[in-house]
Amino acid sequence: MLRERLRAQAQEIKTLKKTLEEERRKATSELKNTRYFYENILASMPGHVYWLNKDNVYLGCNDIQADYIGLDDRTEIVGLTNLDMPWAPAASVADDHNFFAMKRGEEITVEEESWMKHHGKKEIFLSKKVPLKNPDGEVIGILGVSFDITEKKEMERELRFANQKLEQANRVKTQFIENISHDIRTPITGLLGLAQSMYDRAQDDSAREESRSMIDATNQLLSLLNQVIDITQADYNGKEHTTEDFLLNEVINQQFDMLKPAIKDKHLKFSYFISPVVPNCLRGARILFERILLNLLSNAIKFTHKGYVQLDVDLSEQSTATDEPILEIRVKDSGIGIPQDQFEKIFENFTKLHPSYKGVYEGYGLGLYAVKQALERMGGEINVESKLDEGSCFTITLPFKLGNHTNIKSLSKDNVKKLLKPSVKLSTKAVNHPLKTTVHGKLERANLLLIEDQPLAARAVIHLLKGLGCQVTHAHDGEQSLELLEKTNFDLIIADIGLPRMSGLDVAKHIRSQSNSRVAKTPIIALTSHITHTKKNICIEAGMQDMFTKPLTISTAQDILDRYVPLRELSV
């Protein structure tokens, strides 16, 4: 009985062993298959895949990595180090990256260089290094995955080079335009002055008509020149994009002053309103903002034969979602209107709805394109509403920051008062205010020094200033102006920037360095062919008070005299 039981148990044990052996063989086979499966996945993975122990000794890699370093089989990498690789000179850098990732215990991404002799070139890889950990969380090695980005880097380098070439070409183009504009503007300015002088001395209607035609023609040339320069600068990204603090009401008043003659000539009613909730002191790209306002208002005046032009400034509804002011500005007119199917076209470069050859409206199709470019650079938007023969409304939204009035150098006492309360102004009779044609009697004793190397341009400015009752002494260059300053006290100095040998900036610096306090404190005004923010800042740093564009107009000259030649300080 006992023997039979033992025999049965032995058989059971034999059967169990057989079953266990079958299970072992099955498990071993499955393990081999799984390992083969994962090894095939690793071997076939894109990019360069490799793994090392914590001593930076290779334990394996994929086929791409093995082929890259010249191995017949990927298992040959086992036991090798970076010193055994074709990139041995850079081995220490690769080891440092691995050690850093293992010490940190987190993955890192780095760029690594490799010089492969059989490739004959330096190659760049973007590598991700991932620490490998055991079940206890201890770092036991590193897994690396690298991708060849040599071609991408070369494309980036070529793109940077192309961008540099493009920027250089843009700078050369812009500089050429500015240089040639100065050379063109100088004789045009002289012609304008002579035409104005002829008009003033004309004895009959025929002579006045001819001189008036000359004035109109030169003004058209100057307008074209200004718009070409504006569009050149609008296309040159980054130029005149510097932000500054400014007063909103001051900017609007300046635009109105420039447009006042055209408004008066067409007998239009002009008005503007600034909502009480709009902060008066703002920070933003002032020059771009001025360009936007001037072009929109000029267009409104140009295409309005009778009726009104209106400017409204309010806070946009978007301002409620931010602490920074977003202005909503509307320019309305009762002009000829725009067909709805032309709304997008009017913002294209050199586009005119009324071609010049039809002789109806002057212009070159640049204004609204410049507006669009400036708005894009300031992060603003524009919308158009219009009906033919009824008028148009251009609405722009522009983001600004709150300004600091202490940063505004030209802040007047009146504007300081206006800072204490919101700026609100409504002027519906602005066109009835005549332009000044004479100045206070005492101003006739104002003694001015003009520094201008171009005789024709100098003659025009002298005629204009004398017409305002000023005494004008002309210096042909910087050296002569310094000699005159040693002998005579002047109330104001007006200097061209582009003087030969000693520039207007050099003259200003020399004057400000003088021990003679009277000379050193004399106001200096710069004249230039075209104003940029950078150029104006350079003039201010050199000691000048302000900068104005040629040609000098009567209204600008009067503004300069009112601002910088106080009656009580006039020389005798």
Secondary structure, DSSP 8 states (H G I E B T S, - for coil): -HHHHHHHHHHHHHHHHHHHHHHHHHHHHHHHHHHHHHHHHHHH-SSEEEEEETTS-EEEE-HHHHHHTT-SSGGGGTT--GGGSTTGGGHHHHHHHHHHHHHHTS-EEEEEEEEETTTTEEEEEEEEEEEEE-TTS-EEEEEEEEEE-HHHHHHHHHHHHHHHHHHHHHHHHHHHHHHHHHHHHHHHHHHHHHHHHHHHH--SHHHHHHHHHHHHHHHHHHHHHHHHHHHHHHHSTTTT---EEEEHHHHHHHHHHHHHHHHHHTT-EEEEEE-TTS-SEEEE-HHHHHHHHHHHHHHHHHT-SSSEEEEEEEE-GGGGGSSS-EEEEEEEE-SS---GGGTTGGGSTT--SS-GGGTSS---S-HHHHHHHHHHHHT-EEEEEEETTTEEEEEEEEE-EE--GGG-TT--HHHHHHHTS------S-GGGS-------GGGGG-EEEEE-S-HHHHHHHHHHHHHTT-EEEEESSHHHHHHHHHH---SEEEEESS-SSS-HHHHHHHHHT-S-HHHHTS-EEEEESS--HHHHHHHHHHT-SEEEESS--HHHHHHHHHHH--GGG---
